[in-house]
Structures are given as structure tokens and as C-alpha cells.
Amino acid sequence: MANQLFNEFHSHTKEQWKQQAVKELKGKNFDEMMVWNIDKNIQIEPYYASEEIDFQSTKNIQQAQNQRVNSNWNYREIVRYSSEKETNSLIFKLLRQGVDSFLIDLSDVLLSNVEIKKLLHNFKLSDTPFFFKVENQALDLVNELQKFATYQWKGGIINDAFGRWMNTGNWDKNHWKDTAELIRKVQNSPQFKALHFSSHHFHNAGANVAQELAFVLAQAIETIDKLSQEGIEVKDILKNIEFSISIGTNYFAEIAKLRALKFLWKKILLEAYGFGISLTNTTSFHCQTSSYYHSAITPHSNLLRTTTEAMSAIIGGCDSISILSFDKNDENTDDFGQRIARNISIILKEESYFDKVSDPSAGSYFIEKLTFEIAEESLKILEEVESLGGIMEAFKKGFIQEKISAENIKKQDDLQANKYIMVGVNKFRLDEKPFIKILESTSVAHSDWELLPNLRLSESFEM
């Protein structure tokens, strides 16, 4: 009976649909009017049909989406350390306001001046996941934790050595040796991640989605190779990995980006290292909304951006998310911005029920095709990086900086020419006073090679 309902409708090919669209455009160029680009190699068309879909690739992509550490996402609050007592009190307060896990930012703090036991007083790391952002002090922190937390931990260490090196030029000569020792020390806590690979420094310099994935995966490959040389088995390395990905404003592309990352990671583990699904499921995927697309003018428009970014991350299948407050750049920011950011996650879970569906975009011809195209383009870039000797050699040779800089310049030009619209910046703008002083968007100098700058796209409009 169901099939008979559609007997009066005739099927049409995509080419027939396009011919009709061209006719109705009355002489206007189809590609200019109907097709847009994510980057020069990835185009988005207005219509997709089953004839364009490689169903075996789609099946592989969908299977890769099952690798989740959590059945839904945790909200991870970023807390900058102030003092043991104040930070401890703040964490208690935030737990009552819907926060599931915490990132304690100790990156600018000397750990010898912090009483970790006092900081975590009345908290148990087996109950609440705690992530600790440190700079070359990971071993010191773990040694302190082992003194009083003699049980299995949840959370992890965030020592973004690659990001720090690419932003500042600073590299710890003992990094690989210390990281190997760190993995040995936390091997009895399978839910505590010792390896954190961030895409934020690429994203915030202007990288496109394919570049971002390729470069963050190259960091993971380099780490596996280096730690293997330190005597750590690959399976023990893989159990400790978390990816942290920036999520931008291109709604569908960002959904596809996270799905493509999972697909590529599974492909790398299976084909390059020979590991099956049991280990791919141990990798955690964290997402953070973008600071690159934050505006200091009409700052409340950032609420629109962070909401769609959060939705992209969640639909894409993140295990945890951190949402930046709309007034992040305000020197006088208060708790209100962070409260609104938390509420975005709560509303998407408790009122929109996004946590009830696994891989909700699966089966969409558009998303599946876009996921595969992003994965293919990322793989090409990754192969280029590896042909240059890996991520560090490619960076020293300027390959990464050149690729990202070209992409950032194009984004700036498109914004200036109104080819790309930012609400509250180049359209629907109110003349609100910028929250911050405008910093010149230039590359960072280094004695041997160029470094990655930390940018915001709208800066040129905030003069």
C-alpha cells in the first residue's frame, strides 16, 4: 500500500533537476548562484541524489561514528586557577549549575606553589572528570595526585606541546621522555587521558576544515612514532588519546568535519597500525566553540555563533564540549556570559533532546557526501605532511604556515567583499564599543621559522 501512494510521482535524475534549475534561473550562471565553496577543492551543491553516493564509503563513515566514549556529551567548564580555596569553591558552585567535568587551567602557574590536595578537597577523581592544563609539568602533577588519590581517575592531562611550539617556538627537549613516563604512571586509569591533540592553534590561525583535520591527525601520528621509540606499546598510546577540535560557524561543514575525523582516525588505526574497533572506541573527542569567529563589536551576536557551533559539535558526535562565553573578550566579564554558555548545552540536551539520537545526520546525502569529501581532502594534505617528514618537519619548512595563511587571507578578503557574512560585523551591525583593544594580526617572529598567530576574523572591522 505504501508504494502505491507514490506511483504518481516520477523519478528524475540530478541532471534533469539541474536542467530545470538552469531554465528557471533565466540566464544566470548556475555555479555562481547555486554552488558555494568550503575551500577551493570542496564545493557544496544545492541538491544531492542517491546516484552520487558511494554507499560502501557511507557505510564505513557511519560505522566510525559508533566510537564514542560517552553515550552523550559532557559539558566541560574551563576554570582558570586563582587560589586553592577560591577555585575549589567555584567548582562546587558550578557542579550545581549543570557542569559535568572541569578543565583546570594551570598553564601559567608554577605547580610547586599549588597544593593540589587542597585544590581538590572533597572531590573524587573517580566521580567527576578533571582535566588539568599544564605546561611541561604533567609529571609533577601526576606525582602529586598519586600521593592522595590512590584509585582510578577520570579526566586527563592537557599539555599541548605542539600548539605551544607552533605559537611560541618553545619546545621541551625532554617532552617525549617525560610523556612516555606519564603514560606508564597512568596506565591503571583507563578513563584518564594523558595525550591531548588540539586543533585550536590551526583553527585560530585561519585553517580550513580539511587542513585542521590533516594537521591534528599528523600530530597524533608523530606522537605515536616518537613514543614507540621510547618503548611504549602502540596500544597503550592509543588508549590515552583525546582530540580537542575547534568548531566554527559553517554549520553543516563542521558537522561533517567531526564525522570525517572519526572516519579518518579509524581508517588510520586499521590500515596503518592494524588495530580493530576495540581500540578505536577508546579515543575521546572534545569540541570547543571557536574564538576565531568571535566578534568584539555587537558581542551579543556571538550567542548566535556559539549556539550553532555547539549544535554542530553535538550532531557531529562529540564526547564533551566547552562553550566560550559571548563576552569572552571583555576585560570586565562576569559570571553571566559563562552561565549563558552552560545553558546552551543544557537546553540542547534537556529541551531539544539532542542526546537521545546517535549520529542524527546519518543518511543525509548532503552530509554523507560532504563528510567523505572533507575526509578525502584531509587525507591528501596529511599525505603531503608525511612526505615532508611529519608534522614538525613540515612546520619547520613553512608548509603548514603557508597553507593556513593563504586560507586566512581568503577569509579576510571574502569578509571585506561581503562574500562572507558575519552578523553584527559586516551586516546588521550596531556600533557597540569593542570589548578589547585591537591587536595587529601579524605573524609571530621566530629565529628559524614563522609561527602561527592567534587571530579573530573580525579584527579588521574593529578599528
N, C-alpha and C positions, 0 to 999 in steps of 0.2 A: 504493500500500500504506500509506503514512504517513497519508493522510487517513482510510483505513478504520479505523485504530486509534482514532480519536476520534468515530466515528459514534454511539456510545452516549451521549456527553455532549451535553447540550442547552445552547445558548447562552442567557444571561439578560441582561436589561438592568440597568443600575445601579439603576434604581428598584425592580426586583424584588428585587435584593440588599438594598437598604435596607429594604424592607418586611419581609423575613425577619429582618434585624438588629433592627429595632424590636420584632418579635414576641418574639425571644429576650431582649431587654432587660427584658421583663416590666414595662412601665410606666415605666421610667426614661427620662429625656429623652435622645434620640439625640444632639442637638447638644452637650449638656453632657458626655456620656460619651465620644463618639467623635470630636468635632471640636475642634481647638485652633487658636489664632491665633498667627501670627508678629507681626503688628500688627493694628490694628483693621480694616484693609482687605484683609488676606491671611489666608485660612483654609486649614488643612491638613485634608483629609478622610481617612478611613481606607481608602478604596478609590477607584481611578480606572479608568475604562473608555475604550476607544477612541472611543466616541461623544462624549467630552468634549474630544478633542484636535483642534486646528486643525493639520492636517498640513502646510500650507504654512508656517505660522509655525514649526512644529517643524523643518522643513527649513532655514529661514533661520537658526534658532538653531544647528543642528548645523553648518552651513557656516561660521558665525562662529567656531566652536571650532578651526578649522584655522589661525587666525592665531597661530602660535607662533614665537618667535624660536629656541627650543631644542627639540630633539626630545623631551627630557625635562627635568627640573628640575635646577638647580644649587643647592647648599647655600651660602648666603651668611652667613658669620660676621661678627658685629658686634664690632669690636675698638676699644676706646677708647684713644686715643693717650696714651702716658705719656712716652716719650722715643724718639728715633730708633733707638737701639741695642736697647732693650727691646722695642719694638713690632716691629721687623724680625725679631728672634729669635723672637718669639711667632708671627709669620706663617709662618715656616719650620716651626715645630713643628706648627701647625695644618694645613698642607698635607699633612703625613704622616698626619694623623688624619681625612682624608676631606672636608676643606673644598675647595670648588671655586672660590669667589670671596670677596672681602672687602669689608666696609664699614668704612672707617677713620673713626672719629668724631673730627673736628677742630673740632666745633661750639663748644667753649669755649676754643679755642686761638688765639692770635694767630699767623698764618702767618709773619710776619716772624721769629718765634722758632724756626721749624722748618726744618731742612734736608731738603727733600723728596727730593733725590737720595740722601741718606744713609738716609732712611727706607725707600726702595725699593731699596736696594743689593742687587744680584744678582737682582732681579725684572725681568721684561719685561712691560709692559702689553699687549703683543700676544699673550702666552701666558696670563696669569692676569688675569681681570677684577677691577679695583679700583674701588670706589665711594668717593667722598670726601664726607663730610658736613661742610658748612661753613656759616657764617652770613655772608652778604654778602661772601664772599671768593673767590667762584668764579673771577673773572677773574685774581686774583692767583695762585691755584693753577694754573690752566691756563698762565699765563705761565711759571711755574716748571717745569712738566712739559715745555713746548716747548723748554726750554734743553738738555735731555739726552735726551728720548725723541722722537727725530725719525722716528717711524714711526707706523703706525695703532694706536690704543689700543682696548682693551676695558674696559668698565666705565661710569663716569659720575659726574656731579656731583649731590649731593643738597643742594640749597639750598631747603628747604621754606618759602618765603616766606609762603604762605597760612597754613600751620599755625602759624608763629611769630607772625604778626599776630593770628590768632584766639585764641591762647593768652596773648600778652603785650601786644598792642597796638602792637608795634614794626614799622614798615614802612620800608624803604629807599627814599627818594624817587628814587634812580637805578636801581631794580630793573629796569624794562623796558628801559632803555637798555643797562645792563650785560648783561642776559640776551641781548639781540639781538647784542651784540658777542661774547658767549660762543659763540653758535651759529655765527657766522662763523668763529671760530677753530678749532672742532672739526669743521667740515664735511667734512674729509678722513678722518675716523674714524667710519664709519657704525655701528660697534658700540659707540660711546661716547655715552651718553645725557646730554644737557645739561639736559633738563627732567624733573622728578620731581614727580608729583602724588600726594600721600599722603591716605589716608582716616583715618589714625590719630587725628587730633585730633577728628574727628567721632565715631568709634567709641568712643574713651576718654571722651567726654562722655556717652555713652549712646544714640547714634543707632541706629535700627533699620536693617535691611539695605537697604530702599528709599531711606531718607534718605541713607545712606552713599554709595550709588552716585550718586544725583542730585547731591549736593554735590561729590563728587570730579570728576564729569564737568563740572559748572559751572565748576570751577577750570580745567579744560583749555580749555573754550570761551573763558573770559575771557582766558586767556593767548594763544590763537590770535589773538583780536581785537586785543589790545594789541601783540603782536609784529608783526602785519601792519602796524600803524600806524608801526612802527619800520623798515619797509622789508624785513622778512624774508618770503620767499615761504612760503605755507602748506605746500607740500610739504616744505620744509626744516625747518619747525617739527615736522611730523608724524614725520619720521624720527628726531627726538631725544626722543621721549616714552617715559617709563616710568610706569606706575601702580604704587603700592605700597598694598596693601589689608590691613587687619586682618581676621583670620579668627577668629570667635567659636565658641561651643560648640554652637550649633544645627546639628548635623551636616549634615542634608540641605539646610537653608536656605542654609548657607554654600557648599555645592557649587553650588547654583542661583544664588547671588549672583554668584560669579565668572563663571559661564557667561552670566548676564544682562548683566554688564558688557561682555563681549566682543561680545555681540549688539548692545547699545546703541551701543557705540563704532563698530562697523562701520556701523550704521544712520545715525549722525550724520555720519560721513565720507562716506558715499554720498549721503545726501539733503541735507545742509547744505553740504557742501564739494565734492561731485562727484568724489570720489576712489574708485578701484576697489580691488580686492583687493590689488594690488601694494604699496600703501602701508599698508593695514590690517595687513599681515603684519610691518611694521617695529616696531610697538608692543610693548613688553615689559611683562609682568605679574608683579610681585613680590608675594609674600604674607609676612605676619609674624603669628605666633600672638599671641593677644590678651593684653594686660596688664589690660584691664578685668575679665576673668573670673578673674584670679589671686587666690588666697587666701593671706593671711599666716598663717592658722591651718590646721592639718593640711596643711602645704605640699606633702607628697608627693602629695596628691590632684591637685595641678597637673599631675602627669605624665599623668593620665587626660585632662585637658582639652587639654594641648598635643599629645597623640598624635592625638585625634580632630580637632583643629583642623588639624594637619598633613595628615591624610588628606583632609579637606575641600578644602584648598588644592590638593593634588596631583590628586585626582579632578576638581576643577574646572578644572584645566589651567594651573597657574602655571608660569612660566618659571624662577623661582627662589624660594627660601624661606629665611626666617630663623626659627628656633625659639627662643623665650625659655626660659631655664633655669627649672626648677621652683622654685628658691630665688632667683629674680631679686631679690626684695625683701629678702633677707638682707644686712645690713650686713657680715657676715663670710663672704660666699660665696667659694667657691674654684673650682678648675677642674672639679670633679666634676659640678656641675649642667650646665655647658656641654657636657661630654663626653656626658652622657646625652642632651641635646638633639640633638647631632650624630648620635648613634646611632639616634635615632628616624628621621631621614631615611635613614640608611644601611640600616636594617632594612627600611623600606618599599620601598627600591629593590632591595637585593641579596637579600632573603629573601622579600619579598612580591610582587616583580616588578611594582610599580605603574608602572614606566617602560616596560613592554612594550606598553601599550594606549593608544591615543589616544581621548580622550573616553569613558571606560568607562561613564559614566552615560547615554550617548545611548540613546534608545529606551525608557527607563523612563517610562511615562505619568506617574507621580508627579513625577519630576524635571523632565521637559519642561513639564508644566503649571505647576509651581512656578516654573521659570525664566521662563516667559512672564508669569506674574502679577507677579513681582518687577520684571521689566522694565517692564511697563505702569504699575505704581505709581510706580516711579522716574521714568519719563518725565513723569508728571503733576506730580510735585514739581519736576522740572527746568524744566518749562514755567512753573510758578509763580515760580521763582527768576528766570528770564529776563524774565518780565513785570514784575518789580520792578527791572530794570536790570542783572541779572547778580549773580554771587556776592558781590561786595564791597558793592554797594548793598543786597542782601538782608540781609547781615550787619549793616551799619550800622543798618538799620531794625529789627533784632531778630528777623526772621523765622526765621532758622536756629536761633538760641539758643532761641527759644520752642518750636519743633518738637522739638528734641533734648531739652530739659529735661523736657517732658511725657512723652517716651518713657522717660527715665531714672527719673522718679518712678514710673511704672507698673512698671518692672522692680523697683525697690526695694520697692514695695508687694507685688508678687507674691512676692518672696523672703521678706518678713516674714510673709506669709499662707500660706507653703508651697505656693503655686500653682506656683512655680518652684523646682526643687530644685537646690542646689549641694552635691555630695558633699563632706563634710568641713566644711561651713559651717552649713547648716540641717538637715542629715541626715547620719547616720553620722559625727558629729563626735567627734574626740578633743580633749581640752583641752590642745593644744600651745600653747606660748607664741608669740605673734605675732612675726614676724621684724622688724617695723618699728614705729615709733611711729605711732599712728593720727592721720591728718590729717583735719581737718574738711572735709567735702565741700560746699564752698560755691562760688558763682560768683565769678569774679575781677573786681575792680572796674576800671573804666576811666572816664575823664573824660567820654566821649561815648556809649559803648555797653557792654553786658555782653560779657564774653569767655567762651570755652569753658574749663571746668575739666577737669583731668586726674584721672579718678576710677577707683576699683575698686568693683565691685558689692557685694563682701562686707564693705566697711569698717564698716558699721553693726553687724556681728556680732563685731567685733574689739575692742570696748570693754573 
